[in-house]
Amino acid sequence: MIAPHHDSISKVLANHDAFVAAGAKAIDQHGCYPLLVGIRKDALVGNVRRICQRIAPRTLCAVMKGDAYGHGVQLIVPHLIPFCSRAAFVDNCEAAAIRAAAPEIKLLRLRVGTTTEIAGAMRAGWNVCETIGSHEKAQEINEVGAHTDTLINVHVSLDAAGLGRNGLPMHDESELHKIFLSLLGMTHVRVASVGCHFPDAADSNAADTSDATRNALERFVALVRGMRPRFDEFGRPPPEISAYSSASSCAFGASGVIERLGLHCFDRIGNSLFGLTSTAKHPEDGTRQVMHAATTVCDRIFRRRGSTIGYEHAYVVSDRDGLHVALLGIGWSSVGRYYQGLGKTDRPAYVMNSCGGIHRLLGRQSMNIMTIEASDEAGRGLKSGDIVYLTTDYGESVEAPTVSRLSVLMGGVQTEFITSLFGGSPSSLRFVF
Ligand SMILES: *Cc1c(COP(=O)(O)O)cnc(C)c1O
């Protein structure tokens, strides 16, 4: 049997001390939670600056749906708003949180609202630009406006990518024209912007003239150009244009296609703000992960050769001298059921100590306790009370548990699924550092 390592992990990661200090303060204020989710302010602001520089003269519409992809609207709004021309949300609770912190910012609802949501936003006086994708919805909003004698801004979405969920169909140009004429004639609706959404642009090649997304984009621009004179005829100000989200903004943002309309354009960016697209095919270069999640080691135990660890005896200790195991006080009920699979299969998964050292997950993980190898590759041993990162882009290791790597390990789930799990977990305490 080897002597157990009881040397403490010395802290060398830049930002680790700031993370721990802010986490301790948050625990003092809000109580103890096993999952510490730190929102890294300098990464967020750095990402936003970089995105704004790249997309200029188009402006930034920060997408904060899903409680800002799990990062927490309240936490991030104060740092983002100074850089944005508008903020986008989906649920009314997100709109309330944005409005509380930013009374002036223009608000855009990213999907078609229900009648109750739209009326609720009206009553609250949030001045929301509501998305419409059908003539019926426009009529409904016009009636709400007439009822309260208010002019309601709308964002007309065209279903350019054929998603079949958010926009007017584009195949019948004369039908689309008729709908626009009707919209422009409505007394309590104003068409503030026209947009489309290409969420699958990751595989696109902007330079290829036969690229499907590029063609859809060209068609979108041609249709809007055809509609443009009608705005003047009706004495309405020209609409603003919004075609890009993170992936399409990176893939097509430099192509100048939508700028040809000569109208103000804004990009709707979510994932890139949080540093979740740096490894994509069309990356937002130089962005950093904003969410860093960590937990504390509960105990360190020893298991001899031949012992099994975790459910289904999936992991068998093969080390001649046995193995030290560190226990973490979270599990897949805290960080999502996909963690259940990690360690059960041959897929490797890791956590990182405050020195940048990597620890393997051992065996199938359970509901609220995780088992990891106590030593990292340099032989540094974790002990009770040490902090390990479950997701972070600290350090250079190719095994560092970044959100993008976890997404691959979890079977290719969307990166925002992971940040939503960590940020939205009832076990987590979120704070800014
Ligand atoms: C979510 C969403 C976006 C932002 O997408 P990202 O890929 O996260 O940048 C943009 N537009 C619409 C309509 C959306 O629903």
The ligand as a Tripos MOL2 file, in Angstrom:
@<TRIPOS>MOLECULE
LIG
   15    15     1     0     0
SMALL
NO_CHARGES

@<TRIPOS>ATOM
      1 C1        -31.6030   31.3670  -29.7130 C.3       1 LIG1
      2 C2        -31.8180   32.2620  -30.8540 C.ar      1 LIG1
      3 C3        -30.7680   33.0630  -31.3320 C.ar      1 LIG1
      4 C4        -29.3710   32.9950  -30.7580 C.3       1 LIG1
      5 O1        -28.7510   31.7950  -31.1470 O.3       1 LIG1
      6 P1        -27.2050   31.4810  -30.7590 P.3       1 LIG1
      7 O2        -26.8330   30.3490  -31.6370 O.co2     1 LIG1
      8 O3        -27.1860   31.1010  -29.3170 O.co2     1 LIG1
      9 O4        -26.4360   32.7080  -31.0060 O.co2     1 LIG1
     10 C5        -31.0410   33.9290  -32.3740 C.ar      1 LIG1
     11 N1        -32.2740   33.9970  -32.9260 N.ar      1 LIG1
     12 C6        -33.2980   33.2250  -32.5040 C.ar      1 LIG1
     13 C7        -34.6280   33.3680  -33.1560 C.3       1 LIG1
     14 C8        -33.1100   32.3320  -31.4580 C.ar      1 LIG1
     15 O5        -34.1210   31.5790  -31.0290 O.3       1 LIG1
@<TRIPOS>BOND
     1     1     2 1
     2     2     3 ar
     3     2    14 ar
     4     3     4 1
     5     3    10 ar
     6     4     5 1
     7     5     6 1
     8     6     7 2
     9     6     8 1
    10     6     9 1
    11    10    11 ar
    12    11    12 ar
    13    12    13 1
    14    12    14 ar
    15    14    15 1
@<TRIPOS>SUBSTRUCTURE
     1 LIG1         1 GROUP 0 **** ****
